[in-house]
Amino acid sequence: MREANNTASVKALRVAAIQMTSRLGMVEENIGHATRMIEDAAGQGAKMVVLPEMCMTGYTLTKQAWDMAEPAGGPIEQWLTSTSKRLGIYLGAGLVGCEGEDFYNTYLLADPQGKAIGRVRKTQTEYDIFKAGDMASHVIDTDIGRIGVGICADNHVVFLPKLMEEKGVDILLMPHAWPTPYRTSKLISEQDIKEQNDNAHEYALLFSMILGIPVVFVNQAGPIEGGRWPGILGRVLTPEYFRYPGLSAIVDSDKSIKAQTGHDEGIIVADVTMDPARKHKAEIPDYGGWLHPGAFPMRKIVMPLEIYRGKISYKLSGERKRKALACNG
């Protein structure tokens, strides 16, 4: 049963999605690049600006992520909160966080007063590198309503839309670093390329149709950096055949597509409406716990084995513990 919504009336909000190319490990460069794009979006009247997953550090499935981490209150968070306050906006961005002996794929949301009001930790995470976060962190109460945040793979499992519906979120932010194929190979056909890019292109609309709320889907754009990733996934998602395709979108609560991007960097800005009357409980697609279909061997055999291997590797890593403690200390 849906919880009582904390939004009593219809609210209009101008939102922006910043589709950027992030350089791996180049935090200061990424901050400077993002700042210019954020200022552009705010200049167009955006009151909420959404950046991609791990955009401030660059995305990687390698241990290099540990060297880019910061604790709560670190330099990236300080930049985020000072920028949100200076421009008077809600501002979200992805980074690598550390706490205790662990690292997390983290998404921070700051409010117009310059306060970090949400620290979301990815749950369906990169298990070699990060500890899984708590799904409860994906819902943030604010002065403008209840904001839901799904980080990349979290958006691809049935649990996420169920949680958003149960908690009565008013708007959903979907930061991604979602690679898709762009060249054919022995394993990748033209049809595979089309299907995977179409899936990314239509993902914001899917959630708006399920929940009846505005959705901001933002993805990184550009090449995969950092060499080959570990495990079977790294043998498939190679830079020679995969890239971050962008394809960001803003969809309103009435299911109208307000703005979309292509494959290049860019900013989209649109007005959306948070209207309690438009919320509904639609049937959620369910393909064995996933929101979209996939090959049986990958879903039922390869991925469970990879997740198990990754969790064991992470748990036994003395290097991870040392670096996390150093990050915090």
Secondary structure, 3 states (H helix, E strand, C coil): CCCCCCCCCCEEEEEEEEECCCCCCCHHHHHHHHHHHHHHHHHCCCCEEECCCCCCCCCCCCHHHHHHCECCCCHHHHHHHHHHHHHCCEEEEEEEEEECCEEEEEEEEECCCCCEEEEEECCCCCCCCCCCCCHHHHEEEECCEEEEECCHHHHHECHHHHHHHHHCCCEEEEEECCCEECCCCCCCCHHHHHHHHHHHHCHHHHHHHHHCCCEEEEECEEECCCCCCCHHHHHHCCCCCEEEECCCEEECCCCCEEEECCCCCEEEEEEEEECHHHCCCCCCCCECCECCCCCHHHHHHHHHHHHHHHHHHHHHCHHHHHHHHHHHC
